[in-house]
Amino acid sequence: MRPIRLDLNGFASYTGAETFDFTDVDFFALTGPTGAGKSTVLDAICFALYGRTPRWRVNTTQNALAPSAVEGRVRLVFAAAGTHYVATRILRRDRNGKVKTTTAALEQLPEGVDPADDEALVEGLGRALAGSPSEVSNAAERVIGLPFEQFTKCVLLPQGEFAEFLHASPADRRKILENLLGHSVYRRVQQLAGAKRDAATTAMKTLEAQLARVPAVADAELAAAAERVEQLEKLTEPVRDKANALDGLAAAVEGARRRLAEAEANLASLTYIKRPDGVADIAAQLADAAAAVATKAAEVEATETEDERLRAELDGLDLGLIERQLKAWAELAETASKLKTGLELTEELRDQFAEAKELEEAAGEEVEIQHASLHKVRMAELAGTLRAGLAIGDECPVCDRPVDRVPEHDLSESMQQAEEASRTATIEHRDAQAAVVALQTKLENYEERLTELRLAEGRLKKRLEGVDEPPALQARRSSSEEARQQLAGTSAALKAARRALREAEKRKQTADERQQRAWKEFQHARDQVAVLAPPAAGDDLAASWEALVDWAKASLERAGSERESARTELAGLDGRAGTLRGELRLALGELDVDVTRTGTGGDYVARHAAAVETARAASARLAEARRQRVDLEAETRRFAHEAEVAKALASHLEARRFMEWLLSEALDELVAGATVMLNQITSGQYDLIYRDQDFWVVDHHDADMARPARSLSGGETFAASLSLALALSDQLASLARHGASLESIILDEGFGTLDPETLDAVATTLEALTLSAGRTVGLVTHVAELAERVPVRFRITKDAKGSHVEKTWS
């Protein structure tokens, strides 16, 4: 698998749309500060292909969507064996906050599509290989040739896992190696072999129990059963012939029995034909009832005619209209009276209003006179005020002449009298005005009421135009009451007449029903002997009964002769049938077939056929028991053999020597491959060996001294772990089910522990992988020195809005 392009939007820390373009990239690095989202790129690649990641082992989907996003999208374009594919997964968060993969697809792109061109890379362009999350995971495993667990050990190498393998105890390393190389399958084979041994043993015991229930069948039993079948089959033709003859006699016997039964039934029917009592009186009673009905119907018709005449007369007289018209005349008289009284009162009120108006005008004049007198007194009082300050010889302030005399004058009492008179005149004027207003309002109300009365009088007069005077209306009302009284008497008489008619009709219906019952009785008696061709019924009931009774007496003698003839024939047929039944019982009884003493030919044939089938079934059961026992014995031997083989296989695999040999061989191959890598990384200083159930290194710079791998420094440990990782990656790929081709490898390791020389050697080794193995190599690192050695770098940064990527070249 070689990544070509990765598009992220809303995935983990990549809240926005970001693209990683690996087109024509053989060696690249994912750089950036810790927590920026470098390892998330590896998570996205794993998630696009397999729907899960090595880091998020629980609830992968919940962690895959950015916290602030409602929808997330991952699209990976990759190559495998020269063919381009697109894996897409879309995540959505529901209203409960749960994240689910709603869309997943894997497509094979046609040739000529440029994955770097957004316009050319559209959904639905290629051939669909999968359309659901599980289908995409399975299809990706088939296309890449690696399951998820091997993919994360061959293509994506997570941080620190192989350092753990390097330093693990022998027991833990054994378990890790078994899991990584799939050697645990042999333990599973041993378990399955034990399960198969137990299952085969159980099946063998079950078959033995079944075999015990199947009886052993001897040859003599089979021969006896076959002989009985043959003997019964030889009786088939004789039994069928006698049965057919018996059935032929049975038909004749049935005919004789039927004729005897008919003769006896005819005798019984003819014996009981007798004319009922009272048949002659029914016709007379029905005629009397019909005459009474006609008489009462005529009385009802006459009474109904008189009732209709009176109702027609009343229909021309609308009593309610007459009452309304009389009421309107009364309202008109009352309105005229009220109008006359209102005119008189209004005229009187007008006179009062004119008188009050004159008094109001006089009071107004009096107010003006008193106001003038008060003004005059006030002016005199003012002059007196000026006079009090003057002396003889002073200039007068009014006429500007010298004063030769100052008169004495006291006006205080005159002032009081003038003010009192002015107030009294003002009050009387106001009272007069109030009286005028009150009378005017009352007069307006009277005039308004007069207007209403005149309008009401006009409406009533218009309503009564062309209407008779009250005396004529009263006369018509009296005539209507008389007609109503007559109609009441006629209605009572009509009810009585109708009641009498219903009683007469009821009596007629009773007589009619009696006659119908009598005719039904006659028809029933005639139907009992209809097969004997009795005489037809006439119109007269009594005459019809008379003719039927006479015919029955004549027919009794003939029916008796027919009964005796049928009895004689039936006795002869019963004797012949008894002889045939005896012969059939004897033939079948010799072969122990139980049959009845009476029955039809079909009964004997059925008993014979049942005996044949029973004999055949018994013979078949014996043969089946013989065959079943042979099969059960063969199956029992087969399961016993399987149990022995499975037991031996489980016993062999249970020994640890086989697993130890497998692990030893795997470790030898792993150490050999890792030594080549480690020698390259350390410039020939170290070789890796495995002894005493642990990893050792041979230091060629120290006289080829061997020391445990646990004593290595941090950088040396990383170099050894990386060597093991690369070697194990090759070994796992060779074990893949579909022959996977390792086209890329991405390392997420701690390069910061390496010294400059080792770091340079690691970079050189990884560069060589791109050439010698033809792989795309990717690194996840924040070590600047190593990143500078990589030709293509994806710089990942993170801010408040999420992670972002920038592609740069050396």
C-alpha atoms as one frame of an Amber mdcrd trajectory, in Angstrom:
protein
   0.000   0.000   0.000   1.415   3.381  -1.045  -0.439   6.550   0.132  -1.015
   9.123  -2.635  -3.381  11.682  -1.119  -5.142  12.159   2.246  -8.033  14.639
   2.673  -9.252  15.497   6.199 -12.189  17.667   7.240 -13.563  17.593  10.790
 -11.399  14.597  11.765  -9.930  14.759  15.299  -7.906  18.001  15.565  -8.337
  18.821  11.825 -11.503  20.889  12.133 -11.130  22.406   8.663 -10.315  20.978
   5.249  -6.652  19.865   4.973  -4.898  17.827   2.225  -1.718  15.723   2.393
  -0.402  15.250  -1.164   2.004  12.261  -1.308   2.083  12.172  -5.118   5.567
  11.240  -6.375   6.893  11.315  -2.784   9.288   8.509  -1.797  10.662   9.901
   1.475   8.697  12.361   3.652   8.445  13.546   7.224   5.543  14.756   9.344
   6.999  17.492  11.524   5.676  19.900  14.076   5.433  20.449  17.818   4.106
  17.828  20.199   0.307  17.668  20.113   0.030  19.393  16.725  -1.592  16.337
  15.088   1.261  14.363  13.495   0.185  10.952  14.776  -3.418  11.823  13.858
  -2.376  11.560  10.190  -1.502   7.880  10.771  -4.799   7.467  12.634  -6.667
   8.898   9.644  -4.956   6.483   7.214  -5.861   3.501   9.421  -9.402   4.782
   9.968 -10.041   5.306   6.246  -8.984   1.729   5.487 -10.075  -0.306   8.530
 -12.472   1.940  10.478 -10.249   1.906  13.585  -6.791   3.044  14.756  -4.013
   1.501  16.873  -4.138   4.380  19.372  -7.939   4.562  19.877  -8.656   1.024
  20.922 -12.019   1.850  22.533 -14.834   3.905  20.968 -12.765   4.820  17.927
 -15.657   6.566  16.187 -16.370   8.884  19.129 -12.736  10.136  19.115 -12.557
  10.460  15.337 -14.864  13.493  15.015 -13.599  16.950  15.955 -15.284  18.148
  19.191 -16.830  21.216  17.536 -17.851  19.453  14.317 -21.189  17.890  13.455
 -19.770  16.026  10.446 -16.300  14.722   9.637 -14.788  13.290   6.450 -11.675
  11.211   5.681 -10.634  10.326   2.122  -7.508   8.326   1.283  -6.253   7.798
  -2.248  -3.704   4.963  -2.330  -1.997   2.555  -4.720  -1.707  -1.201  -4.362
  -0.021  -3.426  -6.961  -0.121  -0.608  -9.512  -3.862   0.168  -9.147  -5.304
   3.325  -7.586  -8.113   3.179  -5.005 -10.154   5.705  -2.986 -11.377   4.917
   0.544 -13.897   7.380   2.026 -15.617   7.480   5.430 -18.054  10.171   6.651
 -18.923  10.604  10.341 -21.882  12.446  11.866 -22.864  13.344  15.425 -26.517
  12.662  16.337 -28.722  14.683  18.691 -27.501  12.583  21.667 -23.851  13.397
  20.942 -22.970   9.918  19.667 -20.711   9.731  16.611 -21.422   7.133  13.941
 -20.015   6.340  10.510 -22.919   7.168   8.200 -21.188   6.660   4.847 -18.292
   4.430   3.760 -17.090   3.512   0.279 -14.113   1.965  -1.500 -13.675   2.561
  -5.236 -11.121   1.465  -7.833 -10.127   4.471  -9.923  -9.908   4.139 -13.690
  -6.583   4.676 -15.385  -5.619   8.250 -16.261  -7.260   9.953 -13.260  -4.956
  12.470 -11.568  -5.501  12.150  -7.777  -3.972  15.616  -7.249  -6.713  17.228
  -9.385  -9.793  18.016  -7.244 -12.000  18.355 -10.314 -10.965  14.953 -11.677
 -11.271  13.206  -8.289 -15.064  13.107  -7.825 -17.194  10.600  -5.940 -18.696
   7.764  -7.934 -16.022   8.036 -10.625 -14.534   4.548 -10.218 -15.842   1.003
  -9.801 -17.482   0.501  -6.419 -15.907  -2.286  -4.343 -17.723  -1.716  -1.020
 -20.535   0.478   0.270 -20.746   0.006   4.059 -18.240   0.399   6.952 -17.715
  -3.344   7.415 -17.566  -3.993   3.658 -14.908  -1.288   3.229 -12.754  -2.822
   6.007 -12.981  -6.296   4.452 -12.343  -4.989   0.923  -9.313  -2.952   2.106
  -7.871  -6.083   3.712  -8.268  -7.970   0.414  -6.782  -5.149  -1.689  -3.784
  -4.460   0.586  -3.264  -8.108   1.563  -2.871  -7.318   5.269  -5.354  -7.449
   8.170  -5.445  -4.509  10.565  -3.102  -6.066  13.146  -0.412  -6.877  10.538
  -0.908  -3.539   8.775   0.013  -1.709  11.994   3.184  -3.841  12.280   4.264
  -3.779   8.634   3.231  -0.375   7.280   2.504   1.869  10.282   4.903   1.330
  13.157   3.577   2.959  16.367   5.761   4.512  19.045   7.695   2.353  21.512
   6.111  -1.026  20.775   9.290  -2.738  19.590  11.417  -1.327  22.380   8.966
  -3.142  24.645   9.533  -6.292  22.585  13.313  -5.875  22.865  13.235  -5.581
  26.690  10.378  -8.004  27.383  10.792 -11.120  29.509  11.139 -14.442  27.642
   7.548 -15.422  28.477   6.153 -12.024  27.378   8.342 -12.017  24.256   7.077
 -15.502  23.424   3.470 -14.294  23.722   4.136 -11.110  21.673   5.939 -13.070
  18.942   3.197 -15.670  18.795   0.601 -12.920  18.338   2.618 -10.933  15.797
   3.664 -13.911  13.665   0.346 -15.706  14.022   1.938 -18.764  15.649  -0.921
 -18.840  18.139  -2.828 -20.566  15.346  -1.083 -23.827  16.323  -2.408 -23.541
  19.834  -5.794 -22.941  18.272  -5.269 -26.046  16.101  -4.446 -28.042  19.260
  -7.615 -26.709  20.919  -9.691 -27.512  17.844  -8.158 -30.988  17.679  -9.128
 -31.587  21.317 -12.632 -30.257  20.610 -12.880 -32.506  17.547 -11.688 -35.493
  19.590 -14.385 -34.790  22.194 -17.028 -34.239  19.504 -16.054 -37.466  17.701
 -16.110 -39.404  20.990 -19.541 -37.985  21.834 -20.825 -38.807  18.336 -19.425
 -42.344  18.626 -21.178 -42.879  21.972 -24.403 -41.456  20.547 -24.183 -43.851
  17.578 -23.497 -46.762  19.915 -26.623 -45.842  21.907 -28.627 -45.667  18.668
 -27.153 -48.973  17.537 -28.318 -50.580  20.789 -31.887 -49.505  20.006 -31.843
 -50.980  16.474 -32.707 -54.716  16.585 -30.639 -57.298  14.738 -32.631 -58.784
  11.841 -32.066 -62.419  10.805 -32.382 -63.705   7.239 -35.302 -65.960   8.252
 -37.285 -62.924   9.450 -36.721 -61.131   6.161 -37.770 -64.259   4.179 -40.955
 -64.779   6.249 -41.975 -61.133   5.790 -41.401 -61.334   2.017 -43.390 -64.594
   1.775 -46.382 -63.026   3.594 -46.324 -60.082   1.172 -46.322 -62.531  -1.762
 -49.260 -64.590  -0.420 -51.358 -61.456   0.229 -50.600 -60.099  -3.207 -51.836
 -63.393  -4.818 -55.249 -62.806  -3.190 -55.616 -59.413  -4.847 -57.527 -60.626
  -7.941 -59.882 -63.139  -6.187 -60.752 -60.596  -3.489 -61.397 -57.873  -6.074
 -63.671 -60.172  -8.188 -65.804 -61.310  -5.252 -65.901 -57.734  -3.916 -67.132
 -56.466  -7.290 -69.830 -59.155  -7.330 -70.791 -58.229  -3.764 -70.992 -54.559
  -4.718 -73.175 -55.500  -7.718 -75.538 -57.374  -5.388 -75.385 -54.480  -2.961
 -76.742 -52.158  -5.648 -79.625 -54.592  -6.371 -80.273 -55.008  -2.612 -80.286
 -51.245  -2.220 -82.821 -50.947  -5.061 -85.076 -53.620  -3.486 -84.787 -51.933
  -0.098 -85.605 -48.571  -1.637 -88.696 -50.002  -3.405 -89.838 -51.666  -0.171
 -89.344 -48.438   1.741 -91.244 -46.483  -0.898 -94.137 -49.003  -0.804 -94.313
 -48.830   2.989 -94.075 -45.048   2.930 -96.869 -44.853   0.336 -99.047 -47.073
   2.488 -98.414 -44.882   5.521 -99.099 -41.686   3.559-102.305 -43.011   2.022
-103.532 -44.303   5.379-103.301 -40.864   7.033-105.076 -38.827   4.299-108.318
 -37.614   6.004-110.364 -34.415   5.532-110.067 -32.024   8.532-113.157 -30.885
  10.439-114.760 -27.476   9.654-113.423 -27.177   6.106-116.928 -26.417   4.738
-117.465 -23.413   7.130-114.239 -21.580   6.203-115.535 -20.141   2.898-118.753
 -18.756   4.491-116.834 -17.090   7.341-114.442 -15.449   4.885-117.368 -14.059
   2.777-119.062 -12.526   5.869-115.816 -10.867   6.942-115.251  -9.383   3.454
-118.792  -7.870   3.428-118.225  -6.264   6.836-114.951  -4.743   5.621-116.682
  -3.199   2.585-119.428  -1.628   4.776-116.960  -0.089   7.231-114.775   1.188
   4.407-117.778   3.063   2.933-118.493   4.699   6.334-114.851   5.792   6.613
-114.906   7.255   3.095-118.066   9.366   3.827-116.653  10.692   7.096-113.317
  11.542   5.432-115.192  13.547   2.755-116.947  15.690   5.410-113.650  16.149
   7.273-111.904  17.333   4.119-114.736  19.860   3.419-114.459  21.400   6.888
-110.664  21.546   6.666-110.863  23.252   3.270-113.245  25.801   4.787-110.852
  26.449   7.676-107.879  26.726   5.310-109.508  29.880   3.826-109.753  31.448
   7.300-106.420  32.463   8.842-107.386  32.941  12.486-103.933  34.150  13.426
-104.066  36.842  10.697-107.484  37.962  11.898-106.200  38.289  15.451-103.158
  40.278  14.274-105.387  42.627  12.238-107.758  43.225  15.203-104.700  43.939
  17.367-103.425  46.448  14.760-106.825  48.292  14.799-106.628  48.487  18.615
-103.036  49.808  18.466-104.117  52.476  15.920-106.897  53.704  18.218-104.555
  53.788  21.195-101.877  55.673  19.184-104.439  58.286  18.028-105.544  58.839
  21.625-101.936  59.260  22.799-101.253  61.657  19.922-104.242  63.856  20.840
-103.192  64.019  24.504 -99.585  64.764  23.501-100.620  67.663  21.287-102.581
  69.233  24.137 -99.720  68.854  26.608 -97.183  70.161  24.125 -99.243  73.260
  23.393 -99.576  73.978  27.109 -95.819  73.540  27.532 -95.139  75.974  24.712
 -97.136  78.631  26.569 -95.143  77.990  29.746 -91.897  78.243  27.768 -92.918
  81.647  26.266 -93.835  82.990  29.704 -90.493  81.786  31.176 -88.644  83.367
  28.263 -90.266  86.751  29.038 -89.345  86.452  32.722 -85.771  85.614  31.767
 -85.530  88.699  29.553 -86.951  90.929  32.319 -84.444  89.503  34.813 -81.656
  90.265  32.340 -82.755  93.883  32.073 -82.904  94.155  35.862 -79.326  92.855
  36.067 -78.131  95.544  33.682 -79.938  98.295  35.721 -78.440  97.108  39.014
 -74.968  96.774  37.457 -75.199 100.404  36.222 -76.283 101.670  39.666 -73.435
  99.742  41.290 -70.991 101.274  38.828 -72.261 104.755  39.571 -71.870 104.231
  43.327 -68.379 102.821  42.812 -67.344 105.869  40.770 -68.685 108.126  43.494
 -66.728 106.096  46.041 -63.611 106.577  43.928 -64.155 110.328  43.823 -64.570
 110.308  47.583 -61.246 108.567  47.890 -59.591 111.267  45.780 -61.369 113.975
  47.737 -59.968 112.819  51.022 -56.450 113.805  49.918 -57.387 117.337  48.560
 -57.292 120.723  50.216 -58.633 124.047  49.041 -56.319 125.470  46.373 -55.009
 122.067  45.196 -55.331 121.107  41.582 -58.075 118.627  40.874 -56.589 115.319
  39.524 -59.596 114.937  37.234 -59.981 118.396  35.681 -56.591 119.963  36.527
 -58.256 123.101  38.033 -57.709 124.554  41.491 -60.126 123.296  44.163 -62.025
 126.100  45.837 -64.232 123.835  48.039 -63.935 120.275  49.367 -67.490 118.802
  49.992 -68.105 116.163  52.656 -69.989 112.985  51.555 -70.125 109.355  53.020
 -71.092 106.662  50.415 -70.332 103.382  52.347 -73.985 102.513  53.068 -75.037
 103.268  49.464 -72.251 100.969  48.207 -73.541  98.014  50.295 -77.103  98.476
  49.135 -76.017  98.687  45.469 -73.896  95.501  45.706 -76.745  93.582  47.432
 -79.201  94.648  44.769 -76.777  93.639  41.973 -76.277  90.138  43.510 -80.001
  89.585  43.926 -80.680  90.562  40.296 -77.915  88.221  39.053 -79.308  85.222
  41.012 -82.834  85.813  39.796 -81.545  86.029  36.191 -79.699  82.720  36.530
 -82.812  81.033  37.950 -84.870  82.359  35.086 -82.296  81.018  32.587 -82.342
  77.578  34.242 -86.142  77.481  34.081 -86.023  78.347  30.367 -83.478  75.572
  29.675 -85.517  72.985  31.619 -88.742  73.896  29.800 -86.965  73.862  26.452
 -85.575  70.359  27.087 -88.996  69.092  28.167 -90.599  70.688  25.117 -88.055
  68.984  22.804 -88.815  65.618  24.453 -92.571  66.171  23.964 -92.093  67.100
  20.335 -89.840  64.037  19.774 -92.532  61.774  21.313 -95.156  63.412  19.079
 -92.988  62.627  16.066 -92.729  58.983  17.130 -96.512  58.731  17.615 -97.167
  60.263  14.184 -94.756  57.759  12.554 -96.387  54.854  14.412 -99.834  56.072
  13.353 -98.655  56.256   9.732 -97.251  52.745   9.820-100.458  51.316  11.307
-102.653  53.088   8.763-100.512  51.797   5.897-100.625  48.309   7.370-104.456
  48.429   7.625-105.034  49.687   4.114-107.590  47.397   2.445-108.243  45.529
   5.734-111.837  45.033   6.905-113.106  47.075   9.811-113.042  45.466  13.289
-116.736  44.372  13.263-116.226  42.367  10.012-113.050  40.797  11.379-114.835
  39.806  14.572-117.634  38.135  12.548-115.091  36.093  10.554-113.416  35.022
  13.758-116.721  33.719  15.180-117.378  31.729  11.938-113.935  30.096  12.187
-114.573  28.960  15.752-117.835  27.256  14.734-116.107  25.418  11.889-113.422
  24.227  14.282-116.011  22.780  16.646-117.672  20.910  13.764-114.254  19.621
  12.603-113.528  18.294  16.084-116.773  16.257  16.033-116.050  14.963  12.534
-112.507  13.925  13.540-113.872  11.901  16.458-116.366  10.174  14.191-113.626
   9.474  11.634-111.430   7.864  14.304-114.308   5.619  15.391-115.058   4.615
  11.780-111.409   3.809  11.096-111.199   1.760  14.292-114.276  -0.250  13.249
-112.731  -0.767   9.784-109.491  -2.075  11.309-111.461  -4.537  13.452-113.391
  -5.772  10.405-110.159  -6.120   8.416-108.608  -8.013  11.313-111.542 -10.484
  11.340-111.243 -10.875   7.562-107.472 -11.431   7.883-108.094 -14.110  10.536
-110.564 -15.907   8.253-108.174 -15.549   5.319-105.266 -16.960   7.333-107.455
 -19.901   8.440-108.306 -20.619   4.797-104.597 -20.382   3.830-103.653 -22.802
   6.617-106.356 -25.179   5.412-105.011 -25.011   1.863-101.443 -25.565   3.142
-102.645 -28.576   5.091-104.266 -29.898   1.937-101.119 -29.269  -0.122 -99.006
 -30.983   2.525-101.255 -34.056   2.481-101.165 -34.101  -1.317 -97.350 -33.619
  -1.376 -96.915 -36.718   0.813 -98.329 -38.813  -2.035 -97.202 -36.661  -4.945
 -95.189 -39.540  -6.438 -98.440 -41.502  -6.788-100.012 -38.831  -9.060-102.946
 -37.692  -6.861-105.783 -35.584  -8.408-105.109 -31.871  -8.929-106.541 -29.291
  -6.515-109.601 -27.247  -7.576-110.900 -23.834  -6.552-113.165 -25.188  -3.822
-111.343 -26.385  -0.714-114.049 -28.850   0.444-114.423 -30.420  -3.028-110.643
 -30.771  -3.369-110.397 -32.597  -0.041-113.270 -34.898  -1.060-111.556 -35.900
  -4.330-108.196 -36.546  -2.573-109.740 -38.780   0.103-111.606 -40.898  -2.491
-108.379 -41.321  -4.543-106.400 -42.435  -1.426-108.888 -45.205  -0.616-108.559
 -46.607  -4.156-104.703 -46.490  -4.044-104.232 -48.402  -0.743-104.773 -51.907
  -2.293-102.200 -51.322  -5.086 -99.531 -50.094  -2.579 -99.947 -53.271  -0.469
 -99.223 -55.531  -3.475 -96.040 -53.584  -4.313 -94.747 -53.945  -0.714 -95.074
 -57.774  -0.732 -93.254 -58.030  -4.091 -90.341 -55.913  -2.790 -90.007 -58.069
   0.385 -89.707 -61.295  -1.645 -86.969 -59.811  -3.949 -84.958 -58.438  -1.000
 -84.844 -61.805   0.792 -83.334 -63.555  -2.291 -80.631 -60.868  -2.773 -79.608
 -60.928   0.914 -78.964 -64.708   0.691 -76.615 -64.381  -2.299 -74.678 -61.486
  -0.622 -74.216 -63.604   2.546 -72.626 -66.407   0.507 -70.049 -63.976  -1.065
 -69.150 -62.479   2.321 -68.527 -65.960   3.747 -66.135 -66.822   0.927 -64.201
 -63.538   1.408 -63.911 -64.043   5.185 -62.600 -67.580   4.675 -59.922 -66.550
   2.121 -58.645 -63.611   4.183 -58.927 -65.442   7.492 -56.416 -68.083   6.366
 -53.778 -65.242   6.300 -54.918 -63.843   9.666 -56.606 -60.776   8.106 -59.418
 -59.687  10.406 -62.625 -58.698   8.508 -66.194 -57.910   9.541 -69.120 -60.242
   8.962 -71.050 -57.476   7.164 -69.876 -54.763   4.818 -69.522 -53.738   1.197
 -67.119 -55.187  -1.338 -65.004 -52.053  -0.940 -64.639 -52.827   2.792 -63.116
 -56.255   2.032 -60.842 -54.777  -0.670 -59.711 -52.073   1.768 -58.962 -54.622
   4.511 -56.970 -56.730   2.019 -55.089 -53.631   0.719 -54.330 -52.525   4.291
 -53.005 -55.985   5.093 -50.795 -55.889   1.989 -49.441 -52.427   2.923 -48.894
 -53.546   6.504 -46.977 -56.614   5.353 -44.933 -54.525   2.930 -44.211 -51.946
   5.662 -43.157 -54.663   8.086 -40.842 -56.153   5.458 -39.466 -52.680   4.656
 -38.907 -51.932   8.366 -36.917 -55.094   8.781 -34.850 -54.268   5.681 -34.396
 -50.651   6.914 -33.348 -51.892  10.344 -30.775 -54.158   8.677 -29.486 -51.227
   6.518 -29.555 -48.732   9.420 -27.596 -51.080  11.647 -24.968 -51.542   8.923
 -24.726 -47.705   8.463 -24.541 -47.057  12.200 -21.780 -49.597  12.611 -19.822
 -47.933   9.756 -20.366 -44.410  11.239 -19.344 -45.646  14.659 -16.089 -46.999
  13.240 -15.503 -43.702  11.315 -15.962 -41.512  14.419 -13.803 -43.837  16.453
 -11.040 -43.364  13.850 -11.522 -39.530  13.869 -11.352 -39.481  17.656  -8.086
 -41.423  17.589  -6.572 -39.098  14.939  -7.701 -35.921  16.744  -6.437 -37.298
  20.035  -3.044 -38.005  18.524  -2.873 -34.517  16.889  -3.835 -32.774  20.122
  -1.260 -34.820  21.993   1.493 -33.911  19.528   0.627 -30.187  19.512   0.293
 -30.120  23.272   4.030 -30.648  23.623   5.989 -27.382  23.798   8.781 -28.639
  21.576   6.838 -27.886  18.381   6.055 -24.294  19.416   9.571 -23.807  20.721
  10.941 -24.964  17.385   8.613 -22.599  15.459   9.539 -19.638  17.665  13.208
 -20.515  17.475  13.093 -20.561  13.679  11.137 -17.247  13.638  13.609 -15.632
  16.031  16.579 -16.826  13.948  15.072 -15.248  10.805  14.120 -12.103  12.738
  17.609 -11.701  14.258  19.275 -12.310  10.910  17.226  -9.582   9.224  17.572
  -7.190  12.183  21.388  -7.695  12.256  21.683  -6.459   8.657  19.665  -3.347
   9.519  21.473  -2.677  12.816  24.873  -3.129  11.159  23.917  -0.517   8.564
  22.533   1.930  11.148  25.588   1.617  13.457  28.125   1.665  10.623  29.161
  -1.914  11.310  29.567  -1.537  15.064  26.805  -3.876  16.269  25.358  -7.243
  15.359  22.231  -8.624  17.026  22.163 -12.180  18.395  19.696 -14.234  20.468
  20.930 -16.532  23.220  19.847 -17.579  26.670  16.281 -16.544  25.727  17.280
 -12.883  25.389  18.653 -10.378  22.875  22.391  -9.553  22.910  24.537  -7.256
  20.797  28.052  -7.954  19.585  30.177  -4.788  19.724  32.803  -5.004  16.965
  34.443  -1.820  18.311  35.073  -3.563  21.631  36.816  -6.784  20.608  33.525
  -8.362  19.486  32.351  -8.394  23.064  28.732  -9.527  23.535  26.506  -7.745
  26.045  22.751  -7.818  26.802  20.530  -5.494  24.820  19.170  -4.180  28.109
  22.529  -2.429  28.663  22.211  -0.311  25.487  21.797   3.420  25.722  18.613
   5.184  24.619  19.851   5.810  21.090  21.306   2.321  20.769  18.034   0.844
  22.047  16.090   2.782  19.430  18.453   1.575  16.692  18.044  -2.033  17.791
  14.247  -1.650  18.114  14.023  -0.066  14.664  16.087  -2.897  13.198  13.737
  -5.435  14.772  10.707  -3.488  13.534  11.943  -3.381   9.941  12.928  -7.048
   9.984   9.648  -8.138  11.539   7.750  -5.980   9.028   9.353  -7.957   6.180
   8.662 -11.248   7.929   4.989 -10.414   8.608   4.446  -9.330   4.999   5.794
 -12.687   3.766   3.193 -14.419   5.953   0.253 -12.331   4.666  -2.587 -14.380
   3.206  -2.668 -12.662  -0.172   1.020 -12.056  -0.646   1.076  -8.400   0.340
   3.681  -6.162  -1.229   5.188  -3.654   1.238   5.168  -0.512  -0.864   5.473
   1.897   2.080   6.439   2.104   5.730   5.698   4.956   8.150   7.590   5.179
  11.451   6.196   6.958  14.492   9.268   6.529  16.734  11.251   8.584  19.234
  14.124   9.816  17.058  15.049  12.387  19.728  17.004   9.769  21.680  19.605
   9.313  18.914  23.015  10.948  18.871  23.949  12.837  15.681  25.974   9.959
  14.221  23.280   7.359  14.842  20.630   9.754  13.620  22.609  10.199  10.420
  22.953   6.436  10.058  19.204   5.937  10.600  18.438   8.540   7.961  20.853
   6.884   5.550  19.279   3.477   6.173  15.773   4.807   5.625  16.906   6.581
   2.451  18.343   3.288   1.247  14.982   1.601   1.835  13.388   3.905  -0.746
  15.924   2.702  -3.328  16.684  -0.929  -2.463  13.190  -2.009  -1.388  11.287
   0.446  -3.572   9.250   1.651  -0.598   7.767   5.005   0.304   9.171   5.869
   3.733   7.482   8.276   6.114   8.675   9.607   9.458   6.791  11.252  12.305
   9.332  13.405  14.122   9.985  16.757  15.691  13.780  16.375  15.407  14.896
  19.180  13.079  18.189  17.506  12.101  16.392  14.402  10.859  13.639  16.401
   9.156  16.273  18.362   7.199  17.572  15.079   5.709  14.075  14.294   4.349
  13.346  15.748   0.885   9.607  16.361   1.488   8.229  17.698   4.759   4.680
  18.240   5.915   4.824  20.962   8.557   1.864  20.567  10.973   0.811  23.377
  13.260  -2.110  23.858  15.578  -4.002  26.964  16.676  -7.377  27.726  18.249
  -9.141  26.673  15.033  -7.414  23.268  14.769  -4.507  21.612  12.988  -3.113
  22.819   9.639  -0.542  21.395   7.211   2.007  22.974   4.869   4.049  20.953
   2.356   7.685  21.993   1.821  10.658  20.616  -0.141  14.370  20.602   0.736
